[in-house]
Amino acid sequence: MHTRSAHRSLLVIGSVALDDIDGPFGLHKDLLGGSASFIARVASHFTKNVSVVAVIGDDFPRKHVDELTALGVDTSGIETKPGETFHWVGKYADDLATRETLDTRLGVFATFQPKLGQAHRDAEIVMLGNIDPVLQLDVLNQTKKPALVAVDTMNLWIDIKRPDLLKVLERSHLLMVNDEEARLLTKQPSLRRAASEILKMGPTSVIIKRGDAGAMLFYEGGVFAAPALPLSDVKDPTGAGDSFAGGLMGYLAYAGDLAPTTIRTAMMVGSVMGSFAVEQFSVDGIRDLSPARIQQRFEHMNELTHYERVKL
Amino acid sequence: MHTRSAHRSLLVIGSVALDDIDGPFGLHKDLLGGSASFIARVASHFTKNVSVVAVIGDDFPRKHVDELTALGVDTSGIETKPGETFHWVGKYADDLATRETLDTRLGVFATFQPKLGQAHRDAEIVMLGNIDPVLQLDVLNQTKKPALVAVDTMNLWIDIKRPDLLKVLERSHLLMVNDEEARLLTKQPSLRRAASEILKMGPTSVIIKRGDAGAMLFYEGGVFAAPALPLSDVKDPTGAGDSFAGGLMGYLAYAGDLAPTTIRTAMMVGSVMGSFAVEQFSVDGIRDLSPARIQQRFEHMNELTHYERVKL
């Protein structure tokens, strides 16, 4: 990793979960999941200045927290409470293109009240994973003045907590959503128009994720398309978007500047990390990744996108 | 247009049709449509060495042929026969993402027997638009030894004429299909695996079109992703894929070489031309395009795909 970096501090708020995942490769139970699990782990490949605020139940295997700590992540903000860890049960279609939620047990997440320690309040970059916007606001109220607030959300909150979500967006710089969510939020079928509407809600940038079709960045005066690497073997798409976010935010924290040019590169890094994540179940695909392997896949992305900028 | 070009001759075989198109912008009747109409017109922006072989009925407005001729296209291979021109009637959903065919009247197309004149037989580049693979084979049998044979097809032929289609593929260099067709042809949900299977069928390159998610090129030793330009106003997606093919083939004919590097650039040109096509009904979006406007949009594509190839 080169040396222009300023290594800003990155605070990640999100879920730490256990997932039961069914699909073409059979049923896998009690897998480590949750947005914060993926984001923080992936970001730790780019900067050692990552903290997590989350909640787990007393059933949660300690080894998962220990692994994050061993990666250099500050896990002091992961609170253990009596009860069950947030548990998601889902089933993928045979082609892995769609999934259905079979069960969601909130457990200790139902009464989660994020409490930021002093160091967390000073974070320069804050990633609000997909949780209730009321909690996202609560976190924002505890931070001082982060240089970048990035937000993820989902259909549920757009439907039932729109006013709270809009308050979060007013105070955010970067929204990350998928295409369906962007359209639901804005009622605009055109992604370009949806992005324009979102940029009026507060964020200065919006990233629209499109699964294996890549992701697009929209900001005042620019658009960028980051493709996804086409893969022969996808085992588990769970955590793809969060791994993308982890690579993106980790690279931004590492690079130190938050200019559109840097966000473009960060998205390619995010795409690299998402491609590793889906090749294995849970966080297995993003475990034990050497800098050389990450660099190699980044270069595959360079080849994937290379063409001659000719004069026609 | 610069000067390295060798301007190979391009022969386009496909449909010339009249379309009735319904959707969020109302019903538009008797629009000029058909794969050859789009491909030849778009290609004429890049080379004047384009010929069309197709059939029209005696109801076909002469002005459409005259317009093609005025663009420098050799229309001597457009045969007029007594009866109705091929007529397609379709309806788009409000978000333009899906469409249904309400009626297809083959008319004079039902008995179409492509007959190539002497000049057509010598064509160096042959684009077989989406027609019955038996006719595609018939055309190939009339050509001498083209340097590049590109083929489009559709679900119908994959379903009911697979053996004929496979014979066409054995003699082709480049297959262009959409993602659904690639999966149907190979029974592989992964596009990367589908592409690998297709490369075993004969073509040395396959382009998988994904609508507003762009297109991917697969060849032995390489993959390329060309995004689509995100647009605020899409009026009519009909002909998007054929305009992409027209830009691609026109640029290849103009550039003269058929190396993967050139195909990559040609795909970006195709994406530019597809973006113009969908902004208006029928061929209106690709009518009266100046070289400056095409170059400007190619530069938008350059901005859309630009990022710094850093060392992480």
Interface residues (C-beta under 8 A of the other chain):
Chain A: M1 H2 F46 D94 D95 L96 A97 P189 S190 L191 R192 R193 A195 S196 R210 D212 A213 G214 M216 F218 G222 V223 F224 A225 A226 P227 P230 L231 S232 D233 V234 Y251 T261 R264 T265 M267 M268 V269 P291 I294 Q295 F298 N302 E303 L304 T305 H306 Y307 E308 R309 V310 K311 L312
Chain B: M1 H2 F46 D94 D95 L96 A97 P189 S190 L191 R192 R193 A195 S196 R210 D212 A213 G214 M216 F218 G222 V223 F224 A225 A226 P227 P230 L231 S232 D233 V234 Y251 T261 R264 T265 M267 M268 V269 P291 I294 Q295 F298 N302 E303 L304 T305 H306 Y307 E308 R309 V310 K311 L312
